[in-house]
Amino acid sequence: QVQLVESGGGLVQPGGSLRLSCAASGSILSMNTMGWYRRAPGKERELVATITSGGNTNYADSVKGRFTISRDNAHKTMFLQMISLRPEDTAVYYCNLRWSPQNNYWGQGTQVTVSS
């Protein structure tokens, strides 16, 4: 049973920073892709960034240059460093881990609110 637990969300002022973490547990294939997605109020869930077990990254255009995704394979942990946060970054952020269509897992989400 794979479990993902996010942490690090909260309330921050525009221009501020936050660091999200995602801790994975369970039986996980070493070759996998982890990612962050978000859902803003009234919108569809969207990709924020992904990172493979080999370290290849992909970012949504809206966060390039402001967000950095990283992972610690030894500790099955993924991070999202967010700087220069904007009100439009307000959303629930979800951790994702997958290595096949049948093995696609989600965390419960962590709220990020950017507001003055």
C-alpha positions in Angstrom: 0.0 0.0 0.0 1.6 3.3 -1.2 0.9 6.4 0.9 1.8 10.0 0.2 1.7 12.7 2.8 2.1 16.3 2.0 3.2 19.0 4.4 4.4 22.6 4.3 1.3 24.5 3.1 0.0 27.6 4.7 -0.8 31.3 4.3 1.9 33.6 2.9 1.9 37.1 1.6 2.5 37.9 -2.1 6.1 37.7 -2.9 6.7 35.2 -0.1 8.1 31.7 -0.1 7.0 28.3 1.0 8.5 24.8 0.8 6.2 21.8 0.3 7.3 18.2 1.2 5.8 14.9 0.1 6.8 11.8 2.0 6.1 8.4 0.3 5.8 5.1 2.0 5.1 1.5 1.0 6.3 -0.7 -1.8 7.5 1.7 -4.6 9.3 0.9 -7.8 12.6 2.6 -7.9 12.0 4.0 -11.4 9.1 6.3 -11.1 7.9 9.9 -11.6 6.8 12.2 -8.8 5.0 15.4 -9.3 3.1 18.3 -7.9 -0.4 19.3 -9.1 -2.7 21.9 -7.9 -6.4 22.7 -8.0 -7.5 26.3 -7.5 -11.1 27.1 -6.5 -13.4 26.6 -9.5 -10.7 25.3 -11.7 -9.5 21.9 -12.9 -6.5 20.3 -11.4 -3.3 21.3 -13.3 0.3 20.2 -13.5 2.8 22.2 -11.5 6.0 20.2 -11.9 7.3 16.6 -12.3 10.6 14.9 -11.6 11.7 11.5 -12.6 13.8 9.2 -10.4 16.7 10.1 -12.7 16.2 13.8 -11.9 14.6 15.0 -15.1 12.2 17.9 -14.4 9.3 19.5 -16.2 7.5 22.7 -15.1 4.3 24.4 -16.0 5.0 27.7 -17.8 3.3 29.6 -15.0 5.8 28.5 -12.4 9.0 28.4 -14.4 11.7 30.4 -12.7 9.8 30.6 -9.4 9.3 27.0 -8.3 11.9 24.3 -8.0 11.1 20.6 -7.7 13.5 18.2 -6.1 13.6 14.7 -4.6 15.5 12.6 -2.2 15.3 9.0 -3.5 17.0 7.5 -0.5 14.3 8.9 1.8 11.4 8.7 -0.7 10.7 12.4 -0.3 9.9 15.1 -2.8 10.0 18.9 -2.4 8.6 22.0 -4.0 10.4 25.2 -3.3 8.2 28.1 -4.2 9.4 31.7 -4.3 7.8 35.0 -5.5 4.4 33.6 -4.7 1.4 35.2 -6.3 -2.3 35.2 -5.4 -3.0 33.1 -8.4 -0.8 30.4 -6.9 -3.5 29.9 -4.3 -4.7 26.3 -4.5 -4.7 22.9 -2.9 -1.4 21.2 -3.9 -1.3 17.5 -4.4 1.6 15.1 -4.5 1.6 12.4 -7.2 3.7 9.2 -7.6 3.4 6.9 -10.6 5.2 4.2 -12.5 2.4 2.7 -14.6 -1.3 3.3 -15.3 -2.1 0.9 -12.6 0.3 2.4 -10.1 -0.8 6.1 -9.9 -1.0 7.5 -6.3 -2.2 10.8 -4.8 -1.7 12.5 -1.5 -4.5 14.2 0.4 -3.4 17.7 -0.6 -2.1 20.7 1.3 -3.6 24.2 1.1 -1.4 27.1 -0.1 -3.0 30.6 0.2 -1.2 33.7 -1.1 -2.9 36.8 0.3 -2.1 40.0 2.0 
